[in-house]
Amino acid sequence: MDYVSALVPPVVMAVFFIGVIRVIVKTQGGANKAKEDAVVDAALARTEAVRQGTAKTDG
C-alpha cells in the first residue's frame, strides 16, 4: 500500500494541472475576448494620455 500513498500526490497534482490548462484554453477567445481587448486598449490609452500629459508639462 506504500506505492498508493506515493502515487496519490502526483496524480492529484496532474489532474489539477490539466484542469487549469483546460480553463485557460477555454477562456481564450470567444465572447470574452472582445471585452478583455477593450479593457486592455482603454488601460493603454489612459497610460499613453498620462505619459503625453507629463511630457508636455516637462517640456
N, C-alpha and C positions, 0 to 999 in steps of 0.2 A: 504493500500500500504506500510505501515511500515514494514510488515513482508517480503515483497520482498526485500527491501533495507537491511534488516537484514540478509537475506539468501544469497544474491549475493556474498559477500566476501568469506564465507566458501566454497561455490560451486566452485568459480573460483580457490581458493587455492587447492581444492581437485582435480580438473581437471588438474591443473598444476603438482601436485604431482604425479598423475597417469601417466602423460606424461613423467616425469623424470624417474620414475621407469621403464617404458617401454623402454626408451632409454638405461638405464643401463643394463637391461636384454638382449636387442638385441645386445649390443656391447660385451657381454661376449662370448668368444669362437669364432669359425669361422675362417676366413682367417686372421683376425687381431690378433688373439691370438698368433700365431707363431711369428709375428713381435714384438708384445709387450713383449713376453717372451724373445726374443733375445735381445731387448734393455735392459731389466732388468738384464739379465745374463751378458751383456757387462759392465753395470754400476757396478755390484757386483764384477766382475773380476778386473776392474780398482781400485775399493776401496780396494780389497784384495791385489793387487800388491803394492799400495801405502802404505798400512799398513805393509806389509812384508818389503818393502824398508826402512821404518823408523825404523823398529825393528832391521834390520841389522846394520843401522848406529848408533843406540843407544847402541848396544852390543859391 
